[in-house]
Amino acid sequence: MNRTVLAWRQLRRDLASGDVRILLAAIVLAVMAVTSVSFITDRAERALALEANRLLGGDAVVRGDAPIEGALRAAAAAPGLQVTETLSFPSMVRAGEALRLGEMKALGEGFPLRGAFRLLDPATGGERDADGVPEPGTLWLSRAGADLLGAKVGDAIGVGNSELTLAALVVQEPDAALDYFNTAPRVFINLADVPATGLVQEGSRIGYRLVVAGESGAVEQFTSFAKENLGRGQRLETAGDARPEIRRALDRADRFLGLAALVSVVLAAVAVAMAARRHSARHLQGSAVMRCLGASQGTLVAIHAGELLLLGLMGCSAGVALAFGLQWAVADWLMAALKLSIPGAGWRPVLEGFGVGLTVLLAFGVPPVLALRRVPALRVLRRDLDSTEPSAWLVALAGLSGLALLLWWKAGSAEVGSAMLLGILGTLAVLAGLAWALIAVLKRVRSRLRGPWRYGLANVSRRAGASIAQVSALGLGLMALLLLTFVRTDLLDRWRNALPADAPNRFIVNVQPDQVAPVREFLAGQGVVGPVLYPMIRARLLEVNGKAVSGDSFPEERGRARRMAEREFNLSQVESLRADNEVTAGQFWTGVPASPELSVEEEFAETLGWKLGDEVTFDIAGSRFSGRVTSLRKVDWESFRPNFFVVASPGSLDGFSGSHITAVKVPAERTRFTADLVAAYPNLSVVDVDAVLDQVRGTVEQVSTVVEAVFYFSLAAGVLVLLAAVSASQDERLLEGGVMRVLGGSRRQLRWAQVSEFSAIGLLSGLVAAIAATVLAGVIADLAFDLPWTANPRLAATGAAVGTLAALVAGLFATRGVVNTPPSVTLRELQG
Amino acid sequence: MADSHDSPVAISQALRAEGLGKRVPLPTGELTILDGVGFTIAKGEAVAIVGASGSGKSTLLSLLAGLDVPSEGRVLLDGEALSALDEDGRARVRGEKVGFVFQSFQLLPSLTALENVMLPLELRGDDDAEGPARAILSLVGLGERLGHYPRQLSGGEQQRVALARAFVTRPAVLFADEPTGNLDTTTGQAIVELLFRLNRESGTTLVLVTHDERLAARCGRILRLDGGRLVSA
């Protein structure tokens, strides 16, 4: 008979008897975890590719930190091209009493040249595409921004010195950035209204964009000209490399979430290995009989491997289908987050899903099943004959190779893949070590317990290998979730609370030279003592020791140095060293040195390769300024005070124009501080530190929700390992349950024994997870947040509770047959 | 009519089978395993159930011990009608009045010898399980091996633990199913001696299922089954 038919028949029998359900579930889960992540990132990438032009607002864009004039502007005016421009900068936005720091965007006529703003039509409540840009004298607000300010269409909105009428709410902007950190209201005004607002002044930080679109030939000509003629601080973006920040974010998300999903694949693989062993054990006798009846080794392999392959295809299809449903459900959310309309998914995730499912099955499921071919026919007569265990080395090798392959593929590099593999194996090994130690403790405890309790705990310690696998697998899933929760809530709160009590809570930016004295007076009136306003002068690096320096002076791999050398940054001047600065080399000036001296933050100096004694020259609005590096400083950036990479000695920057910045601690009772300050000086930007911290928190919440969702797959995979282990010991359990019933044990007593066993497994998993998560959180606290390590009992309690619950529910479900089968049936069936 | 367990005669009976039948449905019809089996076993009596393979010995044992329910008829164990009880009720009766010895020992591998013997006492809620368990293990010659797990014991030793477990509850009736089936002749002989000695000393009623005619002959009475019917009692 056709071997495929035999394999198919066997699969149907096994599915009906429930023998291969865990194997199937493990494959479905592994495929689902990887494929759902893949579907989502694939759709986002497609959206990006399809809407690249719309995302740019044109076919090509030149960005710069200064007005884009000269040759580039002339080239943009070539025949066949349309051109427009935008300006973006932060500013306070007022609506009645409400006041927020907003993201301003001033739009030139014709913007966007590709795509359109999508506006909410107040008349109909529906949406429509905008015809152009806001009329002069009016503005648009992002819908979320209007909600934040409590503004509605028709209200007067204060921006700088101007009052503009809110004309429309923007639902979607053509070139929206994927900026998780930006939840500030977005404000759109006509470019012609900018001068009247008084917001663009010397030293203001403004992003300029020149947008062109047109016939492809003309655009190509423009882009090749622009590439050659980009000025300093200017960047060209075309449809091909549109929104690199979105692309990077997607790429990172794909890799990170993909790797996170692989944690569940690894655990599912453990479940597959366990289930495959049980599967092959169940088929031992049948295979021996088939050998007796003349089946060749090849036939046995074809039947068993064929069955697995069919099962794999079934599991992969189900996993892919479920993932497809899941990503469909989150598509709306994704669309809102990316501000994109996303197209359907492609075939790549489907192929990935099948690839992962079949790899896991081949690497972990096939070795024990292949070993069935070696079953001796004599086993029909002598059941104790058993030579079908596959070589442990072979199993380990096949499994590790499969895992390495998956990780390598997902990480995109052998190095990262190996590191990840070692990381997962190391973590599992540590968890297994912890589990082993805790199980050893349990062994001692159980002698003090009675009856069903003792029996349950005895099961944990007797099946130590299986218990360790269950505890470490469940533990790994739980650990990931606990760690995430801990970082998201506890660490952020502790970091916030660890800020010094006198840390400033408001940054005031964009103070013009003539506003320094009145602002100081205003602050004094608000109870702020001795505020220091630091000049902030925008400068670009020109020369070091007389030698011209630009981004190209540094090799590709020193990306940060290249960026630093290209972009404008702020210089300031101070009289003395503040407590949050510490000189690490050289001598800080006292008084006023004869010639300009510079003090440089040590890491910044190291990045750019500056040393003490170097003569550094800057370009400040077309003028040259030189100073000698006389000291290097270490800066405590978390002091929440204005700090600068480069400060100059007193008086040396006096002739240069710029704005001022200060950070102050405003007493909590001064609730109208920001409103009054901005009312008096509309051009000032006030940054509320608490609001920023809230934003950070909101962002972390958002990102971790996604990661958490992926880690739930890991927890589910951990539960599957538990089920696989229970299933592997099902025959023993049935027999033992039967014996206990025969000896007078009631159903309730048997249930208690199971409760004690699975609570113990769950509790141990929770403890193992809590210990590992606490240690890891300690490392993160120390390295990322610079906070002392403290244990979190709540974390341990949560871990223990979730672990116990997960193990109890899964374990009691899996062993329900043990209680429900009459003892006579159990004994008859299994006694042999 | 009063239940038979109310009468003085019934009180002296350890076990009574009345018209016991067991049928199982098959696709081709009904298979009769036991048919109209009835007998009485007095307290303290030792009875062997013998018969060829498939004669219904093990099924009869299951019904007598309350491990299974008959299709017809009833079993009275120490005066209590088993068929009137649900599975947990029968489990309680087993815990209180019945001891078992199996061919394949059926010790729980996760428990030590001592813990295995303590288990039935603990299951029925005795406060002191350890004292009697230790005592009886010494009695069967395993006083030095209390902490050993089944896998660390020989077959004979495992069966001795099983005997200790069976007798530790001082059961009214002890059921033994081919107790020497998995042992070599010498060890089997020793186990049989021990079984009968313990039975004698504790005054327990013994119901023994066996193929072994010599072992059956050591019992006071032989019930012979053939094709599901009792052919001699």
Interface residues (C-beta under 8 A of the other chain):
Chain A: R450 G451 P452 R454 Y455 A458 N459 S461 R462 R463 E732 L735 E736 V739 M740 R741 V742 L743 G744 G745 S746 R747 R748 Q749 P822 P823 S824 V825 L827 R828 Q831 G832
Chain B: S58 S62 A65 L67 D68 E87 D88 A91 R92 V93 R94 G95 E96 V98 F100 F102 Q103 S104 Q106 L108 P109 S110 L111 E115 L119 P120 E122 L123 R124 A129 Y149 R165 T169
